[in-house]
Structures are given as C-alpha cells and as structure tokens.
Amino acid sequence: MAASGAVEPGPPGAAVAPSPAPAPPPAPDHLFRPISAEDEEQQPTEIESLCMNCYCNDMNREVVKTDSAATRIPELDFEIPAFSQKGALTTVEGLITRAISGLEQDQPARRANKDATAERIDEFIVKLKELKQVASPFTLIIDDPSGNSFVENPHAPQKDDALVITHYNRTRQQEEMLGLQEEAPAEKPEEEDLRNEVLQFSTNCPECNAPAQTNMKLVQIPHFKEVIIMATNCENCGHRTNEVKSGGAVEPLGTRITLHITDASDMTRDLLKSETCSVEIPELEFELGMAVLGGKFTTLEGLLKDIRELVTKNPFTLGDSSNPGQTERLQEFSQKMDQIIEGNMKAHFIMDDPAGNSYLQNVYAPEDDPEMKVERYKRTFDQNEELGLNDMKTEGYEAGLAPQR
C-alpha cells in the first residue's frame, strides 16, 4: 500500500532527503507573505504606521531620549526633568503617552481621598491627549547635556524645517551632573565668632554633686592671646568656681614675669595664671608650685587673696595637731600678705611659666612698664619632661618622610 507523497527508493545505502519546496509568493489579496518554517528567505516585514485618529504620520517620528535628557512642551508649561525617567527608544506620540500614563497612575487614590489636585491633573491629561490628536501645533524640546538624544528627520538627507538642532557647551553643573568632572569642593562655612557668646553645658557641682550649669566664654586678652574662661555656679550649695584654659599652644620659650609691687594700685592689674605657672614672693619666702589653684583669670589682688586663703585655711596646718610655732608663722604670713594687698609693704611678685601662657597686665602698654620685667628663656629638659614635650614627635610625618617600618 503506497502512501501519498512517498519518495521512490534510490541506490542501496543512500538516503534521499526531500528538497524543500519554495514558499509560494503572497497572493495579490494578502498583505503578508505566508509564514513557513521551510522558507529560508524570511525577512522582517515593514509597513507604514498610520494614526487612526488623524490618518497622518506627523506623531511617528522616532525619538531617542536618554536618562539625562529633559523634555519640555512650552505651550502647556510641561516639563519632564532629567533623570526622572529611564532612557527610551520611542516616538513623539510615545513620549506623550508615557507622560499621560505617569499622571494617571495615582489618580484613583487622589479621587478616593477627594484630593483637590485630582481635578486639575484630569484637566491637564485632557490637554496632553489633545496634543496626540494634533489639534493645534506645539513645540517639543529635548534638552540633553550628554548629546546622546535624537529626533528623526523623516526628510533626511534633506533639511527638515520643523526640526532645529542646537549644540552648546556644557556648564560646570551639567558636567558634574553627568559625572564628567569632580564636584566643586563645598564652601567652607564661616567660622563662628564665639567672643561675644557665652556657651552653657550641664555638669555636676564638685562640692555637692548636684546638677549645675557651667558657663564658658572665649576672651581676647589685650596684648596677649585668647583664653577660655569656665565658671560654675551651684544653686544647691552656693559653691562657685572658675577655671581658665589657654586658647593657644605651648610657646617656644618659657616666660618669667617679675613685678615690683610698690603701690596699692598694682592690685588692680589683670592677671592670667595658667595651670603650668608657679608663683613666688621672695619677701615672704613663699613659693606656689604649678597646678596649685589651677588656671585663673583675675586681678593681682584676687590671686593674692586666694593664696592667703589657701595657706591659712589649710586643714593640715590647723587644729589640735598643729604646733604653736607653726601657727604663729601662719599668722605672720597672713599679716604681711594683708600689708602687701593694702600697699603698705613693698614686695616682688614672680610668675614663672615654662609653657609661656601666663600674663600680667602692663598698665603702661604699649610702653615698657618700669616696675615689671618680662624674660623669655629656653626650657630645660626637666621642664619639657614635666610638660610632656619630650615624648611629642612633630617631625617626619610629612609625605615621603615617614619612617620605614
């Protein structure tokens, strides 16, 4: 029994394959040629697009819009900012359709919430749809600083009177936006002037440990430098304290200030005693080491009274364990200190600060003070050791000079 379409047998051992039949040409009444798997000449079929509303091809121009391109329609005051949409290969109609879809996306929620903007967006969508119908001429502007966007010229290579292409130099901001240039360094903020401002921060009273406020102020001492004054006033126990911190670095040389006290007016001289300053009064055989009384910004009278109170009210020199001779010497010291403060006794007041951050007012400034002597000296190894300067290494940290490990 023979089947239709059978192939006659050939020589033994030979396989005969059927030859592919050519695909028939499209019939005159067919738009596309028939699709066949055996058709080796299949090619993409191109047809002309036609708008079913206006039956014209005006909206079919191909458009390449990159991420960095901004799209504007001046007649509607409408703009799609750069980097708000992904790049697309579309048409003019497709750009408008995409904008309409974006505006309609959240409209149901706006209408449900009775948002006042929903009605205005609906009105704007109607205007965009009228553009698709080309009810009136409009202008489409694509501004792309990267230069990679494109609008088709259907008359190429001839000139298109409706298409204008303008090339321009990018601004610095556009180059930064595209990553073609490093961002400009941010402007340094203006330094805040703290000289006329008192800062406050919470702390605890050193006496009763109750919450207290500490005031801090930056003060410029004339003919000297800036210092930081910190004052604490406890409302619970009434304790008051103040402390002065130097606003500058350690000076290259130490400072030794000697004042010959000859008059009571010397007590009004402003005085800055840093934490590293020691005080000496030879006439009283008295010496106050550094760090005692801490840093102070006061007058000469104020410092002498603090010294008198520190010595005479020391618990280790009073009480039942004190011997009569020691008590008498303290009373004599207190009397002489009062005489110096009242101007009835001449004495030398010496401030020795190896860090160079102490100050005593020169009432004759800018002229020299005949009763005051200021000496600058090179610190000894022991003084540098006490200030912690011997262990500081400030050389060899520049680029290329770091020690090899």
LUMKOLTOR-487112 format. One line per 2 residues: number of its first residue (from 0); for each residue x negated, y negated, z negated of N, C-alpha, C. Coordinates in steps of 0.1 Angstrom, whole numbers, plus 5000, padded with zeros to 4 digits. Each point is the difference from the previous one (the first is absolute). Example, Ala and Ser with C-alpha at 12.3 -4.5 7.8 and 13.67 -1.06 7.14 Angstrom:
0) 4868/5057/4922/5009/4988/5000/4991/4988/5000 | 5004/4989/5007/4991/4989/5000/5008/4989/4992
This chain:
0) 4991/5012/5000/5009/4988/5000/4991/4988/5000 | 5002/4992/5009/4991/4988/5002/5007/4988/4994
2) 4992/4992/4992/5005/4988/4994/4997/4988/5009 | 5009/4990/5000/4999/4989/5009/4988/4992/4995
4) 4992/4995/5010/4988/4992/4997/4988/5008/4997 | 5001/5014/5003/4988/5008/4997/4989/4997/5011
6) 4988/5003/4996/4988/4998/5008/4995/5013/5005 | 4997/5001/5013/4995/5012/5006/4986/5004/4994
8) 4998/5013/4998/4987/5004/4994/4989/4997/5010 | 4988/4997/4995/4988/4998/5008/4991/5012/4998
10) 4987/4997/5003/4990/5011/4999/4998/5004/4986 | 4996/5013/4998/4999/5005/4986/4990/4992/4993
12) 5003/4997/4987/4991/4993/4991/5001/4985/5001 | 5008/4995/5009/5001/4986/5002/5013/4995/4995
14) 5000/4989/4993/5012/4994/4994/5004/4988/5009 | 5012/4999/5003/5004/4989/5009/5009/4991/4992
16) 4996/4988/4999/5008/4990/4992/5009/4992/5009 | 5012/4997/4996/5009/4992/5009/4995/4986/5001
18) 5000/4995/5012/4996/4986/5002/5010/4991/4995 | 4996/4988/4993/5010/4991/4995/5008/4993/5011
20) 5012/5000/4998/5009/4993/5010/4999/4985/4997 | 4998/4992/5010/5000/4986/4998/5014/4995/4996
22) 4999/4989/4991/5012/4995/4994/5007/4992/5011 | 5013/5002/5002/5007/4993/5010/5000/4985/4998
24) 5000/4992/5010/5000/4986/4998/5014/4996/4995 | 5000/4989/4993/5013/4995/4994/5010/4998/5011
26) 5012/5004/4997/5011/4997/5009/5002/4986/5002 | 5006/4996/5011/5002/4985/5002/5009/4994/4990
28) 5009/5008/4994/5009/4994/4990/4995/5002/4985 | 4987/5004/4998/4994/5002/4987/4990/4989/4998
30) 4999/4994/4987/4991/4990/4997/4986/5006/4996 | 5000/5011/4994/4988/5007/4995/4998/5013/5008
32) 4988/5004/5003/4998/5013/5006/5002/5011/4990 | 5005/5011/5004/5003/5011/4990/4987/5004/4993
34) 5002/5003/4987/4988/5005/4991/4998/5015/5002 | 4988/5004/5003/4996/5014/5001/4987/5002/4994
36) 4999/5011/4993/4987/5004/4993/4990/5004/5010 | 5004/5003/5012/4990/5005/5010/4996/4988/5009
38) 5005/4988/4997/4997/4988/5008/4986/4994/4995 | 4990/5002/5009/4987/4995/4996/4998/4985/5003
40) 5009/4994/5006/4999/4986/5004/5009/4991/4991 | 5003/5004/4988/5008/4992/4992/4993/4987/4996
42) 5007/4989/5001/4994/4987/4997/5011/4992/4992 | 4995/4990/4992/5010/4992/4992/5008/4992/5010
44) 5013/5000/4997/5009/4992/5008/5003/4987/4995 | 4998/4989/5008/5002/4987/4995/5012/4994/5007
46) 5008/4993/4991/5012/4994/5005/5000/4986/4995 | 5006/4991/5006/5001/4986/4996/5011/4998/4989
48) 4996/4993/4990/5009/4998/4989/5010/4989/5003 | 5012/5001/4995/5010/4990/5003/5008/4997/4987
50) 5001/4987/4997/5008/4997/4988/5015/5001/5004 | 5007/5008/4991/5014/5003/5003/5009/4988/4996
52) 4995/4990/4994/5008/4988/4997/5000/4990/5011 | 4987/4996/5004/4999/4990/5010/4996/5005/5014
54) 4997/5013/5000/4997/5007/5013/4987/4993/5006 | 4991/4995/4991/4987/4994/5005/4989/5006/4992
56) 4988/4998/5005/4988/5005/4994/4992/4988/4993 | 5006/4990/4996/4992/4990/4993/4994/5004/4987
58) 5006/5009/4991/4996/5004/4987/4991/5012/5000 | 4996/5005/5012/4993/5012/5000/4985/4999/5001
60) 4995/4988/4998/4985/4997/5000/4994/5009/4989 | 4989/5007/5003/4993/5007/4990/4992/4990/4991
62) 5000/5004/4987/4993/4991/4990/4992/5009/4992 | 4987/4996/4998/4991/5007/4990/4999/4990/4988
64) 5005/5003/4989/4999/4992/4988/4992/5007/4989 | 4988/4994/4996/4992/5006/4990/5004/4996/4986
66) 4994/5006/4990/5003/4997/4986/4998/4985/4997 | 4990/4995/5006/4995/4986/4996/5008/4989/5008
68) 5010/5004/5008/5007/4990/5009/5012/4995/4992 | 5002/4987/5002/5012/4994/4994/5010/4997/5012
70) 5012/5003/4999/5010/4998/5010/5010/4989/4996 | 5002/4990/5009/5009/4989/4997/5010/4998/5012
72) 5012/4995/4996/5010/4996/5010/5004/4986/4995 | 4995/4989/5006/5002/4987/4994/5015/4996/5001
74) 5007/5004/5010/5014/4996/5001/5009/5004/4988 | 4996/5011/4993/5007/5005/4989/4993/4998/4987
76) 4988/4993/5001/4992/4998/4988/4997/5013/4993 | 4996/5010/5008/4999/5014/4996/4985/5004/5001
78) 4995/5007/4990/4985/5004/5001/4999/5013/4993 | 4992/5009/5006/4995/5012/4993/4985/4998/4997
80) 4997/4999/4987/4986/4997/4996/4990/5011/5004 | 4988/4997/5001/4989/5010/5003/5000/5010/4989
82) 4996/5012/5003/4998/5011/4991/5013/5004/4992 | 5012/4995/5005/5012/5004/4994/5007/5012/5007
84) 4995/5003/5012/5004/5012/5007/4988/5007/5006 | 5002/5013/5003/4989/5007/5006/5000/4997/5015
86) 4989/5002/5006/4998/4998/5015/5010/5009/5008 | 5004/4995/5011/5009/5008/5008/4998/4997/5015
88) 5003/5010/5008/5001/4998/5015/5015/5001/5003 | 5006/4989/5004/5014/4999/5002/5003/4990/5011
90) 5012/4995/5000/5004/4989/5010/5005/4988/4992 | 5003/4990/5007/5006/4988/4994/5013/5003/4993
92) 5008/5008/5007/5013/5005/4994/4997/5008/4987 | 4990/5008/5001/4996/5009/4988/4996/4992/4988
94) 4993/4989/5002/4996/4991/4989/5012/4994/4993 | 5010/4996/5008/5012/4994/4994/5008/5011/4993
96) 5001/5011/5006/5008/5011/4994/4993/5004/4987 | 4987/5001/5000/4993/5003/4987/5003/4990/4989
98) 5000/4987/5004/5003/4990/4990/5014/5001/4995 | 5010/5003/5009/5014/5002/4996/5001/5012/4990
100) 4993/5011/5003/5001/5011/4991/4994/4997/4986 | 4990/4992/5000/4994/4997/4987/5009/4991/4992
102) 5007/4991/5006/5010/4991/4993/5012/5008/4996 | 5005/5010/5007/5012/5007/4997/4997/5011/4990
104) 4988/5002/4996/4997/5012/4992/5006/4999/4986 | 4999/4988/4994/5005/4998/4986/5014/4993/5000
106) 5006/4998/5011/5013/4992/5000/5011/5007/4992 | 5001/5014/5001/5011/5006/4992/4999/4997/4985
108) 4987/5000/4995/4998/4998/4986/5003/4985/4997 | 4997/4991/5009/5003/4986/4997/5015/4997/5000
110) 5007/5007/5010/5014/4998/5000/5007/5005/4988 | 4995/5012/4995/5006/5006/4988/4998/4991/4988
112) 4988/4994/4999/4997/4991/4989/5006/4986/5002 | 5007/4998/5011/5005/4987/5003/4989/4989/5000
114) 4989/5004/5006/4989/4990/5002/5003/4990/5010 | 4998/4987/4996/5003/4989/5009/4992/5000/5013
116) 4988/5006/4999/4991/5001/5012/5005/5010/5011 | 5009/5009/4996/5004/5010/5009/5008/4994/5012
118) 5008/4990/4997/5008/4994/5011/4990/4992/5010 | 4991/4993/4994/4990/4993/5008/4992/5009/5009
120) 4996/5012/4994/4992/5009/5008/5008/5006/5012 | 5013/5002/4997/5009/5005/5011/5001/4990/5011
122) 5001/4987/4996/5001/4990/5011/4987/5000/5008 | 4988/5002/4993/4988/4999/5007/4998/5013/5009
124) 5005/5011/4996/5000/5012/5008/5008/4998/5013 | 5011/4993/4999/5008/4998/5012/4992/4991/5010
126) 4992/4991/4995/4992/4992/5009/4989/5008/5006 | 4994/5009/4993/4990/5009/5006/5006/5009/5011
128) 5012/5005/4997/5006/5008/5010/5004/4992/5013 | 5003/4988/4998/5002/4991/5012/4988/4998/5008
130) 4988/5001/4994/4987/4999/5007/4999/5012/5009 | 5004/5012/4995/4998/5012/5008/5009/4999/5013
132) 5011/4993/4999/5008/4998/5012/4996/4988/5008 | 4989/4993/4996/4995/4988/5007/5011/4991/5003
134) 5008/4997/4990/5011/4990/5001/4994/4986/5003 | 4988/4998/4995/4994/4987/5003/4985/5003/5000
136) 4992/4992/5007/4985/5002/5000/4994/4998/4986 | 4990/5007/4997/4993/4999/4988/4985/5002/5002
138) 4992/4997/4990/4985/5001/5001/4996/5010/4990 | 4992/5010/5004/4993/5010/4992/4986/4997/4999
140) 4995/4997/4988/4985/4997/4998/4994/5011/4991 | 4989/5006/5006/4993/5010/4992/4986/4994/4998
142) 4997/4998/4987/4987/4993/4997/4992/5011/4993 | 4989/5004/5007/4992/5011/4994/4985/4995/5000
144) 4995/4998/4988/4986/4995/4999/4990/5011/5004 | 5004/5013/5000/4991/5010/5005/4998/5000/5015
146) 5010/4994/5007/5000/5000/5015/5004/5013/5006 | 5006/5009/4993/5003/5014/5005/5015/5002/5003
148) 5008/4990/4999/5014/5001/5004/5001/4997/5015 | 5012/5004/5006/5001/4999/5014/5015/4999/5004
150) 5003/4992/5010/5014/4999/5006/4999/5002/5015 | 5007/5009/5005/4999/5004/5014/5004/4989/5009
152) 4992/4999/5011/5003/4991/5011/5006/5009/5012 | 5013/5000/5002/5005/5009/5010/4997/4996/5014
154) 4994/4988/5002/4996/4995/5013/4986/5001/5003 | 4992/5007/4991/4986/5001/5002/4997/5007/5013
156) 4989/4996/5007/4990/4990/4996/5004/4985/5002 | 5012/4998/5004/5004/4986/5002/5003/4993/4986
158) 5000/4987/5000/5002/4993/4988/5015/5001/4996 | 5002/5001/4987/5014/5000/4994/5002/4986/4994
160) 5009/4993/5006/5003/4986/4995/5006/5000/4986 | 5006/5011/4996/5007/5001/4987/4991/5004/4989
162) 4987/5004/5003/4991/5006/4991/4988/4990/4999 | 4997/4996/4988/4988/4992/4997/4992/5007/4990
164) 4987/5001/5003/4990/5007/4991/4990/4989/4996 | 4998/4998/4987/4990/4990/4995/4990/5007/4992
166) 4987/4997/5002/4989/5005/4992/4995/4989/4991 | 4997/5004/4988/4995/4989/4990/4990/5007/4991
168) 4992/4991/4994/4990/5004/4990/5006/5003/4987 | 4997/5011/4994/5006/5003/4987/4995/4991/4989
170) 5008/4997/4990/4996/4993/4989/4993/5009/4990 | 4994/4994/4990/4993/5008/4990/5010/5009/4992
172) 5012/4994/4997/5010/5008/4993/5004/5012/5008 | 5002/4998/5014/5004/5012/5008/4989/5010/5001
174) 4987/4996/5000/4989/5010/5000/5000/5008/4987 | 5002/4993/4989/5001/5007/4987/5011/5009/5000
176) 5012/4996/5005/5012/5009/5000/4997/5013/5009 | 4992/4998/5010/4997/5012/5009/4988/5008/4995
178) 4994/4995/4989/4988/5007/4995/4988/4998/5008 | 4999/4990/5009/4989/4997/5008/4989/4991/4993
180) 5004/4995/4988/4991/4991/4993/5003/5002/4985 | 4989/4999/4992/5002/5002/4986/5008/4988/4995
182) 5008/5003/4989/5008/4990/4995/4992/4989/4993 | 5004/4988/5002/4992/4989/4994/5000/5001/4984
184) 4989/4998/4994/4999/5001/4986/5010/4991/4993 | 5006/5005/4990/5010/4992/4993/4994/4988/4993
186) 5007/4989/5001/4994/4988/4994/4999/5002/4985 | 4988/4995/4995/4998/5001/4985/5010/4992/4993
188) 5006/5005/4990/5010/4992/4992/4992/4989/4993 | 5007/4989/4999/4994/4989/4993/4998/5004/4985
190) 4988/4996/4995/4997/5003/4986/5008/4992/4991 | 5006/5007/4991/5009/4993/4990/4992/4992/4990
192) 5003/4988/4998/4993/4991/4991/5006/5002/4986 | 4992/5007/4991/5005/5003/4987/4996/4990/4989
194) 4993/4989/5005/4995/4990/4990/5012/4993/4993 | 5011/4998/5006/5011/4993/4994/5012/5010/4996
196) 4997/5012/4999/5010/5010/4996/4995/5009/4988 | 5009/5002/4991/4998/5008/4988/5007/5014/5003
198) 4992/5010/5000/5005/5014/5002/5002/5006/4986 | 5011/5009/4999/5003/5006/4988/5001/5016/5003
200) 4996/5007/4990/5002/5015/5000/5002/5005/4986 | 5007/5011/4999/5003/5006/4987/4989/5007/4994
202) 4998/4999/4987/4990/5007/4993/5005/5002/4986 | 4991/5006/4991/5004/5002/4986/4991/4991/4991
204) 5005/4996/4989/4993/4991/4991/4988/5009/4994 | 4988/4994/4999/4989/5008/4994/5001/5002/4985
206) 5009/4992/4994/5002/5001/4985/5011/5009/4996 | 5012/4998/5005/5012/5008/4996/5005/5009/5011
208) 4994/5000/5012/5003/5009/5011/5014/4998/5005 | 5006/4988/4997/5013/4997/5005/4999/4995/5015
210) 5010/5002/5008/5000/4994/5014/4997/4985/5000 | 4991/4996/5009/4997/4986/5000/4997/4996/5015
212) 4999/4987/5002/4997/4995/5014/4986/4994/4999 | 4992/5003/5011/4987/4994/5001/5000/4990/5012
214) 4996/4988/4998/5000/4990/5011/4985/5000/5005 | 4999/4999/5013/4987/4999/5007/5000/4989/5010
216) 4989/4992/5000/4999/4988/5008/4986/4999/5005 | 4998/4996/5013/4987/4998/5006/4997/4985/4999
218) 4989/4997/4993/4996/4986/4998/4987/4997/5006 | 4999/4989/5007/4987/4995/5005/4994/4990/4991
220) 4988/5004/4994/4993/4991/4991/4991/4991/5008 | 5002/4987/4998/4992/4990/5008/4985/5002/4998
222) 4993/4999/5011/4986/5002/5001/4995/5013/4995 | 5009/5010/5001/4996/5014/4996/5007/5010/5010
224) 5009/5008/4996/5006/5010/5008/5014/5003/4995 | 5006/5010/5006/5014/5004/4996/4999/5010/4989
226) 5010/4999/4991/5001/5010/4989/5015/5004/4999 | 5002/5012/4995/5013/5005/4998/5003/5000/4985
228) 5011/4992/4996/5004/4999/4986/5012/5009/4997 | 4999/5009/4990/5011/5009/4997/5003/4997/4985
230) 5013/4997/4998/5005/4997/4987/5012/5009/4996 | 5000/5005/4988/5011/5008/4995/5006/4994/4988
232) 5014/4999/5000/5007/4995/4988/5011/5010/4996 | 4998/5005/4988/5010/5010/4995/5011/4993/4993
234) 5012/5002/5004/5012/4994/4993/5004/5008/4988 | 4995/5012/4999/5003/5009/4989/4992/4997/4987
236) 4987/4999/5001/4992/4997/4989/4993/4987/5000 | 5001/4992/5011/4994/4987/5001/4985/5000/5004
238) 4995/5012/5003/4986/5001/5004/4997/4993/5013 | 4990/4992/5001/4996/4993/5012/4985/5003/5003
240) 4998/5003/5013/4986/5002/5004/4998/4995/5014 | 4988/4997/5003/4997/4996/5014/4986/5005/5004
242) 4999/5003/5012/4987/5006/5005/4997/4994/5014 | 4987/4999/5002/4996/4994/5013/4991/5010/5008
244) 5003/5001/5012/4993/5009/5009/4993/4991/5011 | 4988/5003/5003/4993/4992/5010/5006/5003/5014
246) 5002/4990/5008/5006/5002/5013/4989/5003/5011 | 4987/4999/4996/4990/5002/5010/4991/5012/4996
248) 4990/5002/5009/4991/5011/4998/4989/4997/4990 | 4991/5009/4997/4989/4998/4991/4990/4991/5008
250) 4996/4989/4994/4991/4991/5006/4986/5006/5002 | 4992/4996/5010/4986/5005/5002/4991/4998/4988
252) 5003/4989/4992/4991/4996/4989/5009/4999/4988 | 4994/5002/4988/5006/4998/4988/5001/4985/4996
254) 5008/4996/4991/5002/4986/4996/4998/4998/4985 | 4992/4990/4996/4999/4997/4986/5003/4985/4998
256) 5010/4997/4992/5005/4987/4998/4997/4996/4986 | 4993/4988/4998/4997/4995/4987/5006/4986/4998
258) 5009/4999/4990/5006/4987/4998/4996/4995/4986 | 4995/4987/4999/4996/4994/4988/5013/4993/4995
260) 5006/5005/4989/5012/4994/4995/4997/4988/4991 | 5004/4988/5004/4996/4988/4993/5012/4992/4996
262) 5012/5003/5005/5011/4992/4997/5013/5009/5000 | 5010/4995/4993/5013/5007/5000/5006/5001/5013
264) 4997/4991/5009/5006/5000/5014/4996/5012/5008 | 4988/5007/4996/4996/5012/5007/5009/5011/4998
266) 5009/5000/4990/5009/5011/4997/5011/5001/5011 | 5002/4989/5008/5010/5001/5010/4995/5005/5013
268) 4988/5004/5001/4995/5005/5013/5007/5014/5003 | 5004/5001/5013/5005/5013/5004/4989/5010/5000
270) 5004/5013/4997/4990/5010/4999/5006/5013/5006 | 4992/5007/5007/5003/5014/5005/4990/5009/4995
272) 5004/5009/4992/4991/5011/4995/5004/5013/5006 | 4992/5006/5008/5003/5013/5006/4998/5011/4991
274) 5004/5012/5004/4998/5012/4991/4985/5003/4998 | 4992/4996/5010/4985/5003/4999/4992/4989/4994
276) 5006/4990/4994/4993/4989/4994/4998/5001/4985 | 4988/4997/4996/4996/5000/4985/4999/4986/4996
278) 5003/4997/4987/4999/4986/4995/4990/5000/4988 | 4993/4989/4999/4990/4998/4990/5001/4986/4994
280) 4999/4999/4987/4999/4987/4993/4988/5001/4991 | 4988/4995/5004/4988/5002/4992/5000/4994/4987
282) 5007/4988/4998/5000/4993/4987/5008/5009/4989 | 5009/5008/5005/5007/5009/4991/4994/5014/4999
284) 4990/5002/5008/4994/5014/5001/5011/5010/5004 | 5008/4995/5010/5011/5008/5004/4999/5004/5015
286) 5004/5013/5003/4999/5005/5013/5012/5009/5002 | 5008/4997/5011/5012/5008/5004/4997/5008/5012
288) 5000/5013/5000/4997/5009/5011/5010/4999/5011 | 4996/5005/5012/5010/5000/5011/5011/5010/4997
290) 5012/4997/5006/5012/5008/4999/5007/4997/4987 | 4994/4993/4990/5007/4996/4988/5009/4989/5003
292) 5012/5000/4996/5011/4990/5003/5005/5001/5014 | 4993/5008/5008/5005/5001/5014/4998/4988/5008
294) 5006/4999/5011/4999/4988/5009/5010/4990/4995 | 4996/4987/5000/5009/4989/4995/4998/4988/5009
296) 5011/4993/5002/4999/4987/5006/5007/4990/4991 | 4992/4992/4993/5005/4992/4989/4991/4987/5000
298) 5000/4994/4988/4990/4989/4998/4989/5004/4990 | 4990/4992/4999/4989/5003/4991/5006/5002/4985
300) 5009/4991/4997/5006/5001/4987/5008/5013/4998 | 5007/5003/5010/5008/5013/4999/4991/5012/4998
302) 4989/5001/5007/4991/5011/4999/4993/5000/4986 | 4996/4988/4995/4993/5000/4987/5010/5004/4989
304) 5013/4997/5001/5010/5004/4990/5002/5015/5001 | 5000/5005/5012/5002/5015/5001/4988/5007/4994
306) 4988/4994/5002/4988/5007/4994/5001/4999/4985 | 5004/4988/4994/5001/4999/4986/5010/5010/4994
308) 5011/5001/5007/5011/5010/4995/4995/5014/5001 | 4992/5003/5011/4995/5014/5001/4990/5003/4989
310) 4992/4991/4996/4990/5003/4990/5006/5000/4986 | 5007/4990/4997/5005/4998/4986/5011/5010/4996
312) 5008/5005/5010/5011/5009/4998/4997/5014/5004 | 4987/5003/5001/4996/5014/5003/5003/5009/4988
314) 5008/5010/5001/5003/5009/4989/4988/5007/4994 | 4989/5001/5007/4989/5007/4995/4991/4991/4991
316) 5003/4987/5000/4992/4990/4992/5009/4995/4989 | 5012/5004/4998/5009/4995/4990/5004/5012/4991
318) 5007/4997/4989/5006/5011/4992/4991/5003/4988 | 5004/5011/4993/4993/5003/4988/4985/5005/5003
320) 4998/5006/5012/4987/5005/5003/4990/4990/5003 | 5004/4988/5002/4990/4989/5004/4992/4996/4988
322) 4988/4996/5003/4991/4995/4989/5001/4985/4999 | 4997/4995/4988/5001/4985/4999/4991/4992/5009
324) 4988/5005/5003/4991/4993/5009/5006/4999/5014 | 5006/5010/5004/5005/5000/5014/5012/4990/5001
326) 5008/5000/4990/5012/4991/5000/4996/4986/5000 | 4989/4997/4992/4995/4986/5000/4995/4996/5014
328) 4993/5009/5006/4994/4996/5014/5012/4998/5010 | 5010/5008/4999/5012/4998/5009/5006/4986/4997
330) 5002/4997/4987/5006/4987/4997/4991/4988/5006 | 4987/5002/4998/4991/4990/5005/5000/4999/5016
332) 5001/5011/5006/5002/5001/5015/5012/4993/5004 | 5011/5002/4993/5013/4994/5003/4999/4985/4999
334) 4994/4995/4989/4999/4986/4998/4992/4993/5010 | 4988/5006/5004/4992/4994/5011/5007/5000/5013
336) 5008/5010/5003/5008/5001/5012/5010/4989/5001 | 5006/4997/4988/5010/4989/5000/4993/4987/5002
338) 4988/4998/4995/4992/4988/5002/4997/4998/5015 | 4996/5011/5006/4997/4999/5015/5013/4996/5008
340) 5011/5006/4996/5012/4997/5007/5005/4985/4998 | 4997/4995/4988/5004/4986/4997/4990/4990/5005
342) 4989/5005/5005/4990/4991/5005/4990/4994/4990 | 5000/5006/4988/4992/4996/4989/4986/5007/4999
344) 4998/5010/5009/4988/5007/5000/4996/5003/5014 | 4987/4996/5003/4995/5003/5014/4995/5014/5001
346) 5003/5006/5011/4996/5014/5002/4998/5003/5015 | 4994/5011/5003/4999/5005/5014/5009/5012/5002
348) 5008/4999/5011/5009/5010/5004/4995/5007/5013 | 4996/5013/4999/4994/5006/5012/5009/5011/5005
350) 5002/5000/5013/5008/5011/5007/4991/5007/5009 | 4998/5013/4999/4991/5008/5008/5008/5010/5007
352) 5002/4999/5014/5008/5009/5008/4991/5006/5011 | 4996/5012/4999/4992/5006/5011/5007/5002/5013
354) 5014/5000/4999/5008/5001/5012/5002/4987/5007 | 4997/4989/4993/5001/4986/5006/5014/4996/5001
356) 5010/5005/4993/5014/4997/5002/5006/4992/4988 | 4991/4993/4992/5005/4992/4989/4998/4985/5004
358) 5007/4991/4993/5000/4986/5004/5003/4991/4988 | 4993/4989/4999/5003/4990/4990/5001/4986/5007
360) 5010/4993/4998/5003/4988/5007/4989/4989/4998 | 4997/4994/5012/4991/4989/5000/5008/4987/5001
362) 5001/4993/4989/5009/4988/5000/4994/4989/5008 | 4987/5001/5005/4994/4989/5008/5001/5004/5015
364) 5006/5011/5003/5000/5005/5014/5005/4990/5010 | 4994/4998/5012/4989/5009/5005/4986/4997/4996
366) 4998/4990/4991/4987/4997/4995/4996/5010/4990 | 4987/5001/4997/4995/5009/4990/5004/4996/4986
368) 5002/5010/4991/5004/4997/4986/4987/5000/4992 | 4997/4989/4993/4988/4999/4993/4999/5009/4988
370) 5012/5005/4995/5000/5008/4988/5002/5015/5003 | 5000/5003/5013/5003/5014/5004/4989/5004/5010
372) 4995/5012/4998/4990/5006/5009/5005/5013/5006 | 5000/5002/5013/5004/5012/5007/4988/5006/5006
374) 4997/5013/4997/4989/5007/5005/5005/5012/5008 | 4993/5003/5011/5003/5012/5008/4987/5009/4999
376) 5003/5012/4997/4988/5010/4998/5003/5013/5007 | 4989/5007/5002/5001/5013/5006/5003/5010/4989
378) 5010/5009/5002/5003/5010/4990/4989/5010/4998 | 4999/5005/4988/4991/5011/4997/5006/5013/5004
380) 4992/5011/5000/5005/5013/5003/5011/5004/4990 | 4997/4997/4987/5010/5004/4990/5013/4993/5001
382) 5000/4987/5004/5012/4993/5003/5008/5005/5012 | 4993/5004/5010/5006/5006/5012/5006/5014/4996
384) 4993/5007/4991/5005/5013/4996/5013/4998/4991 | 5000/4990/4992/5012/4997/4992/5012/4996/5008
386) 4997/4993/5011/5011/4996/5009/5004/5011/5010 | 4992/5011/5000/5003/5010/5010/4996/4998/5014
388) 4990/4990/5001/4996/4997/5014/4989/5009/5005 | 4993/5006/4991/4989/5009/5005/5005/5012/5008
390) 5012/5004/4997/5005/5012/5007/5008/4997/5012 | 5002/4987/5003/5007/4995/5012/4991/5000/5012
392) 5004/5007/5011/4992/5001/5012/5008/4992/5011 | 4995/4989/5004/5008/4992/5010/4992/4999/5013
394) 4989/5007/5001/4993/5000/5013/5001/5014/5006 | 4998/5000/5014/5000/5012/5007/5013/5006/5004
396) 5011/4992/4998/5013/5005/5004/5005/4995/5013 | 4991/4992/5007/5004/4995/5013/5000/5011/5010
398) 5006/4998/5012/5000/5010/5010/4986/5003/5005 | 4997/5013/5000/4987/5005/5005/4990/5000/4989
400) 5003/4994/4988/4990/4999/4990/5003/5010/4988 | 5011/5007/5001/5004/5009/4990/4989/5011/4998
402) 4997/5004/4988/4990/5010/4998/5004/5014/5005 | 4991/5007/5006/5003/5013/5005/5001/5010/4989
404) 5010/5009/5001/5001/5011/4990/4996/5013/5005
